[in-house]
Amino acid sequence: MAHPIHVHGPAFRVLGREGGGASTSVREGLIDAGWRDTVLVLPGETVRLQVHFTEHPGLYLYHCHILEHEDMGMMRNFRVVAR
């Protein structure tokens, strides 16, 4: 199942996709250009993102935007530390 993954906080760019068994027509329909806050991750796929956390270190959240998945815990925190 494809999962629309949302990152709270800064916008990001999609740098690339690897793996997954999606058909060519599904991949051709995806638009990864520009700054985003949600990315569709296809089954078995790894998506590389570019995110800049320049002003606010601390905890951030990402989660699946399918409400049943979010309610069942498909969400995690990640910590950004200042250098």
C-alpha positions as CSV (number, residue, x, y, z in Angstrom):
1,M,0.0,0.0,0.0
2,A,1.2,3.5,-0.8
3,H,1.6,5.9,2.2
4,P,1.3,9.7,2.0
5,I,4.0,10.6,4.6
6,H,3.8,14.1,6.1
7,V,6.7,15.9,7.8
8,H,5.7,18.6,10.4
9,G,7.8,21.7,10.3
10,P,10.1,22.6,7.4
11,A,9.4,21.9,3.7
12,F,11.6,19.4,1.9
13,R,12.6,18.4,-1.6
14,V,12.5,14.8,-3.0
15,L,16.0,13.9,-4.2
16,G,15.2,10.4,-5.5
17,R,13.4,7.2,-5.2
18,E,14.7,3.6,-5.2
19,G,13.2,0.2,-5.1
20,G,9.5,-0.6,-4.9
21,G,7.4,-2.6,-7.4
22,A,5.1,0.2,-8.6
23,S,4.2,0.1,-12.3
24,T,5.8,2.6,-14.6
25,S,2.4,4.4,-15.1
26,V,2.1,5.1,-11.3
27,R,5.7,6.4,-11.1
28,E,5.2,8.6,-14.2
29,G,2.2,10.2,-12.5
30,L,4.2,11.3,-9.4
31,I,5.4,14.9,-9.3
32,D,8.4,15.3,-7.0
33,A,9.5,18.8,-8.2
34,G,9.4,21.7,-5.8
35,W,9.1,22.1,-2.1
36,R,6.7,19.8,-0.3
37,D,5.4,18.8,3.1
38,T,4.0,15.4,2.1
39,V,5.4,12.6,-0.1
40,L,3.8,9.5,-1.5
41,V,6.0,6.5,-0.6
42,L,5.1,3.4,-2.7
43,P,5.4,-0.2,-1.4
44,G,9.0,-1.3,-0.9
45,E,10.3,2.1,-1.9
46,T,13.0,4.3,-0.3
47,V,12.6,8.0,-0.8
48,R,15.5,10.4,-0.2
49,L,14.6,13.9,1.0
50,Q,16.5,17.2,1.4
51,V,15.3,19.0,4.6
52,H,16.9,22.1,6.1
53,F,16.4,22.6,9.8
54,T,18.1,26.0,10.2
55,E,16.2,27.7,13.1
56,H,14.5,25.4,15.5
57,P,16.4,22.3,16.9
58,G,14.2,19.9,18.8
59,L,11.6,17.2,18.2
60,Y,9.7,17.0,14.9
61,L,7.0,14.6,13.8
62,Y,6.3,12.6,10.7
63,H,3.3,10.4,10.1
64,C,1.2,8.7,7.5
65,H,-1.7,10.9,6.3
66,I,-4.1,7.9,6.2
67,L,-6.1,8.5,9.4
68,E,-6.4,4.9,10.3
69,H,-2.7,4.4,10.0
70,E,-2.0,7.5,12.1
71,D,-4.4,6.3,14.7
72,M,-2.7,2.9,14.9
73,G,0.7,4.5,15.5
74,M,2.2,5.0,12.1
75,M,4.0,8.2,13.3
76,R,7.4,8.9,14.8
77,N,9.4,11.7,16.3
78,F,12.9,12.6,15.3
79,R,15.3,15.0,17.0
80,V,17.2,17.8,15.3
81,V,20.3,19.0,17.2
82,A,22.2,22.3,16.6
83,R,25.8,22.0,15.4
